[in-house]
Amino acid sequence: MIEASIAVGNAEDLILLLGTKDQHLRQIRGSIPAKISARDGKIIVQGEEGAVIQATAVLEELRATIGRVGPLDAEQVSQIIRRVTSNGAGLPVPPIDLRTGRKIRPRTAGQAEYVEAIRQHDLVMCTGPAGTGKTYLAVATAVEALKDQSVRKLVLVRPAVEAGESLGFLPGDLQAKINPYLRPLQDALRDMLDHEQVRRYMDDDVIEVVPLAYMRGRTLNNAFIIMDEAQNTTVSQMKMFLTRMGEGSKMVVSGDTSQVDLPSHAKSGLIDALHRLTGIEGFAAVRLTGADIVRHRLVQDVVRAYEETGG
């Protein structure tokens, strides 16, 4: 018998999480054999280890989803419960501790492999379809490393590659044109840290969210560096990026090799690097699949439909 607790902000947050008249709570109890109660601003989960891990993972996922979309209905809660309980929650990988009262747990075997690879290697490349948590888990482990003071800085990078649109025709100055490309990284950050903390870290240059072109000529020591959408780098850009890593730093490179937006004559730097770096000590490659998708249940079906028709 073990016990876990989840801090809850206020009574309104508790109602959103457990549901009106504990509707969501009854759904969880009906699927997972754990004792769940609320007291002193916390939700207490007790039971066998596997049940506690699963119930806590469901509650954390409910809280994250409510934070993004607002109140949930019974069907949305059921989907989250099914996804967590069927995708391997309870895998023997320590959760990512954000030091905010919140822990993020890998929810599939592939995600567990990914998190463990990041913890054990200085350079990790992860490929997989949309919705597998490539960016989200990398940002979470980076925040954990920052809070643990094992790094002094987070650098989140994305190539500003035009996917059917021209930057020159978008409104605004250069920063306004670039911001949409960086938004997914910013969204992940703001899901883990409150707005004021993110702003303070950015003002103090502890967190940078920058386009890939801004990395040229830099050496980053004691930093956790993440590049998202890496399939849209050229070979020379990938080489430039990888050689920015300084002493005490860690890099995670993620992308979906089925969604390359480069011109047809250009080779993806991510695909090239995965071949070149095989066998190098300190490097790990992780491939996530449709089984690791943790978004809406339809995303798995959409990805599978495109794979089966060659799209």
C-alpha positions as CSV (number, residue, x, y, z in Angstrom):
1,M,0.0,0.0,0.0
2,I,1.4,3.4,-1.0
3,E,0.1,6.9,-1.0
4,A,0.5,9.9,-3.4
5,S,-0.9,13.4,-3.2
6,I,-1.7,16.1,-5.8
7,A,-1.9,19.8,-4.7
8,V,-5.1,21.5,-5.8
9,G,-5.3,25.3,-6.1
10,N,-8.7,26.1,-4.7
11,A,-12.3,24.7,-4.3
12,E,-13.2,25.7,-7.9
13,D,-10.2,23.8,-9.3
14,L,-11.2,20.8,-7.2
15,I,-14.7,20.7,-8.6
16,L,-13.4,21.0,-12.1
17,L,-11.0,18.1,-11.5
18,L,-13.3,15.7,-9.7
19,G,-16.5,16.8,-11.5
20,T,-19.8,18.2,-10.2
21,K,-21.1,16.0,-7.4
22,D,-17.8,14.0,-7.9
23,Q,-18.9,12.7,-11.3
24,H,-15.3,12.4,-12.6
25,L,-14.1,10.9,-9.4
26,R,-16.7,8.1,-9.7
27,Q,-15.6,7.3,-13.2
28,I,-12.0,7.0,-12.0
29,R,-12.9,4.8,-9.1
30,G,-15.0,2.6,-11.4
31,S,-11.9,1.9,-13.6
32,I,-8.9,1.9,-11.2
33,P,-8.9,0.2,-7.8
34,A,-7.5,3.0,-5.8
35,K,-8.8,5.0,-2.8
36,I,-9.1,8.7,-3.8
37,S,-10.1,11.5,-1.3
38,A,-9.6,15.2,-1.0
39,R,-8.4,17.0,2.1
40,D,-6.4,20.1,3.1
41,G,-6.1,21.3,-0.5
42,K,-4.8,18.0,-1.8
43,I,-6.1,14.9,-3.5
44,I,-4.9,11.8,-1.7
45,V,-4.5,8.6,-3.7
46,Q,-3.9,5.3,-1.8
47,G,-3.7,1.7,-2.9
48,E,-1.4,-0.8,-4.6
49,E,1.5,0.8,-6.5
50,G,0.2,0.2,-10.0
51,A,-3.3,1.5,-9.2
52,V,-1.9,4.6,-7.4
53,I,0.4,5.4,-10.4
54,Q,-2.5,5.0,-12.9
55,A,-5.0,7.0,-10.8
56,T,-2.4,9.8,-10.3
57,A,-1.6,9.8,-14.0
58,V,-5.3,10.1,-14.9
59,L,-5.8,13.0,-12.4
60,E,-2.7,14.8,-13.8
61,E,-3.9,14.3,-17.3
62,L,-7.3,15.7,-16.4
63,R,-5.8,18.7,-14.8
64,A,-3.6,19.4,-17.8
65,T,-6.5,19.0,-20.2
66,I,-8.8,21.3,-18.1
67,G,-6.0,23.9,-18.2
68,R,-6.1,23.8,-22.0
69,V,-9.8,23.4,-22.9
70,G,-11.8,24.1,-19.7
71,P,-14.4,21.9,-18.1
72,L,-14.7,18.3,-19.3
73,D,-17.7,16.1,-19.9
74,A,-18.1,12.4,-19.0
75,E,-16.9,11.2,-22.5
76,Q,-13.8,13.2,-22.4
77,V,-13.0,11.9,-19.0
78,S,-13.6,8.3,-20.1
79,Q,-11.2,8.8,-23.1
80,I,-8.5,10.0,-20.8
81,I,-9.0,7.0,-18.4
82,R,-9.0,4.6,-21.3
83,R,-5.9,6.1,-22.8
84,V,-3.9,6.1,-19.6
85,T,-4.9,2.7,-18.4
86,S,-4.3,1.1,-21.8
87,N,-1.1,2.8,-22.8
88,G,1.1,1.6,-20.0
89,A,0.8,4.1,-17.1
90,G,2.7,2.4,-14.2
91,L,5.8,1.7,-16.2
92,P,8.9,1.6,-14.0
93,V,10.3,5.0,-15.0
94,P,10.5,7.8,-12.4
95,P,8.0,10.6,-13.2
96,I,9.3,14.0,-14.4
97,D,9.1,16.2,-11.3
98,L,8.5,19.9,-12.1
99,R,8.9,20.9,-8.5
100,T,5.6,22.7,-8.6
101,G,3.5,19.9,-7.0
102,R,3.0,18.4,-10.4
103,K,4.7,15.3,-11.9
104,I,4.5,14.1,-15.5
105,R,4.5,10.4,-16.2
106,P,5.3,8.7,-19.4
107,R,2.1,7.0,-20.5
108,T,3.4,4.5,-23.1
109,A,6.4,2.1,-23.3
110,G,7.8,4.3,-26.1
111,Q,7.5,7.5,-24.0
112,A,9.2,5.7,-21.1
113,E,12.1,4.8,-23.3
114,Y,12.3,8.4,-24.5
115,V,12.4,9.9,-21.0
116,E,15.0,7.3,-19.9
117,A,17.1,8.0,-23.0
118,I,17.1,11.8,-22.2
119,R,18.2,11.1,-18.6
120,Q,21.0,8.7,-19.6
121,H,22.4,10.4,-22.7
122,D,23.7,13.9,-23.6
123,L,22.3,13.8,-27.2
124,V,19.0,12.2,-28.0
125,M,17.1,12.2,-31.3
126,C,13.4,11.3,-31.3
127,T,11.2,10.7,-34.3
128,G,7.5,9.9,-34.4
129,P,4.1,11.1,-35.6
130,A,2.1,14.0,-34.1
131,G,0.7,13.5,-30.7
132,T,3.4,11.2,-29.3
133,G,4.7,13.8,-26.8
134,K,8.1,14.4,-28.5
135,T,8.2,18.1,-27.7
136,Y,6.2,18.0,-24.5
137,L,8.3,15.4,-22.7
138,A,11.5,17.0,-23.8
139,V,10.4,20.4,-22.4
140,A,9.2,18.7,-19.2
141,T,12.6,17.0,-18.6
142,A,14.3,20.3,-19.4
143,V,12.2,22.1,-16.8
144,E,13.0,19.3,-14.3
145,A,16.8,19.7,-15.0
146,L,16.5,23.5,-14.5
147,K,14.7,23.1,-11.2
148,D,17.3,20.5,-10.1
149,Q,20.0,23.1,-11.0
150,S,21.7,20.5,-13.2
151,V,21.6,23.0,-16.0
152,R,21.6,26.8,-15.8
153,K,19.7,27.6,-19.0
154,L,17.0,26.2,-21.3
155,V,17.2,27.0,-25.0
156,L,14.2,25.9,-27.1
157,V,14.8,26.1,-30.9
158,R,12.7,25.6,-34.0
159,P,13.5,26.1,-37.7
160,A,11.3,28.7,-39.3
161,V,10.5,26.7,-42.4
162,E,7.7,27.9,-44.6
163,A,5.0,25.2,-45.1
164,G,3.0,26.5,-48.0
165,E,3.2,30.2,-46.8
166,S,5.8,32.9,-47.3
167,L,7.2,34.7,-44.3
168,G,7.5,37.8,-46.3
169,F,3.7,38.0,-46.8
170,L,2.8,37.5,-43.2
171,P,2.0,40.8,-41.3
172,G,4.2,42.4,-38.7
173,D,7.9,42.8,-38.1
174,L,10.4,40.0,-38.0
175,Q,9.6,38.9,-34.5
176,A,5.9,38.8,-35.3
177,K,6.6,36.7,-38.3
178,I,8.7,34.2,-36.3
179,N,6.5,33.9,-33.2
180,P,4.0,31.5,-34.8
181,Y,6.8,29.0,-35.4
182,L,7.8,29.1,-31.8
183,R,4.3,28.9,-30.3
184,P,4.3,25.1,-29.7
185,L,7.4,25.4,-27.5
186,Q,5.9,28.4,-25.7
187,D,2.7,26.5,-25.2
188,A,4.5,23.5,-23.6
189,L,6.4,25.8,-21.3
190,R,3.2,27.6,-20.1
191,D,1.5,24.3,-19.4
192,M,4.2,23.5,-16.9
193,L,5.1,26.9,-15.4
194,D,2.9,29.8,-14.5
195,H,2.9,32.8,-16.8
196,E,4.8,35.0,-14.3
197,Q,7.6,32.4,-13.9
198,V,8.0,32.0,-17.6
199,R,8.2,35.7,-18.1
200,R,10.8,36.1,-15.3
201,Y,12.9,33.3,-16.7
202,M,12.8,34.8,-20.2
203,D,13.6,38.3,-18.9
204,D,16.6,36.9,-17.0
205,D,17.7,35.0,-20.1
206,V,17.3,31.7,-18.2
207,I,14.9,30.5,-20.9
208,E,15.3,31.3,-24.6
209,V,12.9,30.4,-27.3
210,V,14.6,31.2,-30.6
211,P,14.6,30.4,-34.3
212,L,17.4,28.0,-35.5
213,A,19.1,30.8,-37.5
214,Y,19.9,32.6,-34.2
215,M,22.0,29.7,-33.0
216,R,24.9,30.2,-35.5
217,G,28.2,31.1,-33.8
218,R,27.1,30.3,-30.3
219,T,28.5,27.9,-27.7
220,L,26.1,26.9,-25.0
221,N,27.5,25.5,-21.7
222,N,25.5,24.0,-18.9
223,A,22.3,24.3,-21.0
224,F,19.5,22.0,-21.9
225,I,18.9,22.6,-25.6
226,I,15.8,21.3,-27.5
227,M,15.2,21.5,-31.2
228,D,11.6,20.8,-32.3
229,E,10.5,20.1,-35.9
230,A,14.0,19.0,-36.7
231,Q,12.9,17.2,-39.9
232,N,12.8,20.7,-41.5
233,T,16.5,21.4,-41.1
234,T,19.0,20.9,-43.9
235,V,22.1,18.8,-43.4
236,S,24.3,21.9,-42.9
237,Q,21.8,23.4,-40.4
238,M,21.8,20.2,-38.4
239,K,25.6,20.2,-38.2
240,M,25.6,23.8,-37.2
241,F,23.0,23.1,-34.4
242,L,24.7,20.0,-33.0
243,T,28.1,21.7,-32.7
244,R,26.6,24.5,-30.5
245,M,26.7,22.1,-27.5
246,G,29.2,23.1,-24.8
247,E,30.4,21.6,-21.6
248,G,27.8,20.3,-19.2
249,S,25.0,20.6,-21.8
250,K,22.3,18.2,-23.0
251,M,20.5,18.2,-26.4
252,V,17.2,16.7,-27.5
253,V,16.3,16.8,-31.2
254,S,12.8,15.8,-32.2
255,G,10.8,15.6,-35.4
256,D,8.3,13.8,-37.6
257,T,10.2,12.4,-40.6
258,S,6.9,12.0,-42.5
259,Q,6.2,15.7,-42.4
260,V,9.2,17.3,-44.2
261,D,8.5,20.8,-45.5
262,L,11.8,21.3,-47.2
263,P,12.1,21.8,-51.0
264,S,12.1,18.4,-52.8
265,H,15.8,18.7,-53.7
266,A,16.9,19.2,-50.0
267,K,17.8,16.4,-47.7
268,S,16.4,16.4,-44.2
269,G,19.1,17.1,-41.6
270,L,17.3,14.9,-39.1
271,I,17.2,11.9,-41.4
272,D,20.8,12.4,-42.3
273,A,22.0,12.7,-38.7
274,L,20.2,9.6,-37.6
275,H,22.3,7.6,-40.0
276,R,25.6,9.5,-39.4
277,L,25.5,9.4,-35.6
278,T,24.7,5.7,-35.1
279,G,27.2,4.1,-32.7
280,I,28.5,7.3,-31.2
281,E,28.9,7.1,-27.4
282,G,26.5,9.4,-25.5
283,F,24.0,9.4,-28.4
284,A,20.6,7.7,-28.4
285,A,17.9,7.5,-31.0
286,V,14.2,6.8,-30.1
287,R,11.4,6.1,-32.5
288,L,7.9,6.6,-31.3
289,T,4.9,5.1,-33.2
290,G,1.2,5.5,-33.5
291,A,0.9,3.3,-30.4
292,D,2.5,6.2,-28.4
293,I,-0.1,8.9,-29.5
294,V,-1.7,10.4,-26.4
295,R,-3.9,13.1,-28.0
296,H,-7.6,12.6,-28.9
297,R,-8.3,9.0,-29.8
298,L,-9.0,10.1,-33.4
299,V,-5.4,11.2,-33.9
300,Q,-4.2,7.6,-33.9
301,D,-6.8,6.8,-36.6
302,V,-5.9,9.8,-38.7
303,V,-2.2,8.9,-38.6
304,R,-2.9,5.3,-39.5
305,A,-5.2,6.4,-42.4
306,Y,-2.4,8.5,-43.9
307,E,0.2,5.8,-43.4
308,E,-2.0,3.2,-45.1
309,T,-2.7,5.4,-48.1
310,G,0.9,6.6,-48.4
311,G,0.0,10.2,-47.5
